Amino acid sequence: MRRLFGSVRARATLGATLVVAVALVAAGAAVLLSLKSNLMGEAGTRAERSARAVAAELAAGTPYDKLSGLDGDDGPVQVLAEKKRVVAVSEDLEKISGTDSDRVKPAPPVAPGGDDDDDSDDHEESLEPGEIAGESTFRNGSATIDGDTEDYRFAAVEVETHDRGRLKVYAGAALAAEHGAVQSATTVMLIGFPLLLGVVAGVTWLVTRRALRPVEGIRSEMAAITASEDLARRVPEPQTHDEVARLARTTNETLAALETSVERQRRFVADASHELRSPIASLRTQLEVAAAHPELLDLGGAVEDTVRLQRLAADLLLLARLDAGERPGDTKVDLAGLAREAAEGRTGVTVDAEPVNVAGSRGQLGRVLANLLDNAQRHARSAVTVSVRREGDLAVLGVADDGDGVPEADRERIFERFVRLDAARSRDDGGAGLGLAIARDVAVRHGGTLTAGQGPAGGALFELRLPLG
């Protein structure tokens, strides 16, 4: 059963069918009740009309045996006197129920002062002789006329006669039409409802299959992409504007982002291997030469290559932590104090800072400032300026130099990993090309931005904007 209704299409079909079934049952019950009520009211109207016709004759003094309503053509009629005594009934009436008396034969007159088994009714409406009561009462019952038994709707009307006292007239209208109509309607519903539910289930099944066909195409294409590991492939996008089309577009955007990420990771591994290979090869050469000729050992070069390897390994480790989503923390950091500490001991660096606090990692922000200062000193002619100021709800840290600046076309490319713009691409002067990439990644992790522009002295200007702590 779980596998049978495990698909969206099966559950949608079942749900739609159940909803329509409940609605049809409720509507069918309401229709039957309304039909029965209307037909019952119509039968009561016919019965009341017959009862008032007989009551009018009685009010006019018509003898019992001359009453026109006793022929039985319009239904059973029973006339009761006081004490529920039957004084007149329809012809061929054999049995009756639903009235105040089940007798079908007129009873002999009661002697003055005599008693009957039943007491007279209380709270009777006050009527003048010859007057008919304005209100009628209704009951359901049955009657047997000439051997045929049927259900009837009885209407009771009281009349005050001149010489026979208070009389109550019961007249019935057959309910056979009402029963037949209700039964016919019930039969139609019992036959039509299952057919309608079958149509609803079939249409829902076909519509959901057509609606979910693009989803199956997306699933099969994703399975093929997973099997082939070809992230350049894309899932088909239906030419619609519904949720499935948006799902396909979002899936393709995710695949594109994943492809970019994987390609970036591959380039990162290749560039890192290339950067590590040179200092390792240089260090190995120096050690091999030193092993063969100790007097030729270049200890300074070996130390320099070792330091370069250490810095590169530290940069790669920090990038790995940033890519893993390491959160910067929420420690309060004084940017002005951090700028003065970073500039201390550096030649040609001046600081113009006002106290500004931000929230984040002091170590990572210090690394950003150190990388910016290293980059500025590498390209400056003589001076580097560090500024810290407040702009609205942002703290702005700027590092400017008086060098040649960064060409406008390269002001975004320099933040890519292992990118160097030095004409000679000197490893001694240009570094590995990770400093600015690390600085931007740290800025983004802190909810800020890092941009490159032109400084007041014509050189490069790097501005770090962070939310105030």
Secondary structure, 3 states (H helix, E strand, C coil): CCCCCCCHHHHHHHHHHHHHHHHHHHHHHHHHHHHHHHHHHHHHHHHHHHHHHHHHHHHCCCCHHHCHHHHCCCCCEEEECHHHCEEEECCCEEEEECCCCCCCCCCCCCCCCCCCCCCCCCCCCCCCCCCECCCCEEEEEEEEECCEEEEEEEEEEEEECCCCCEEEEEEEEECHHHHHHHHHHHHHHHHHHHHHHHHHHHHHHHHHHHHHHHHHHHHHHHHHHHHHCCCCCCCCCCCCCCHHHHHHHHHHHHHHHHHHHHHHHHHHHHHHHHHHHHHHHHHHHHHHHHHHCHHHCCHHHHHHHHHHHHHHHHHHHHHHHHHCCCCCCCEEEEHHHHHHHHHCCCCCEEEEECCCEEEECHHHHHHHHHHHHHHHHHHCCCCEEEEEEEECCEEEEEEEECCCCCCHHHCCHHHCCCCCCCCCCCHHHHCCCCHHHHHHHHHHHCCCEEEEEECCCCCEEEEEEEEEC
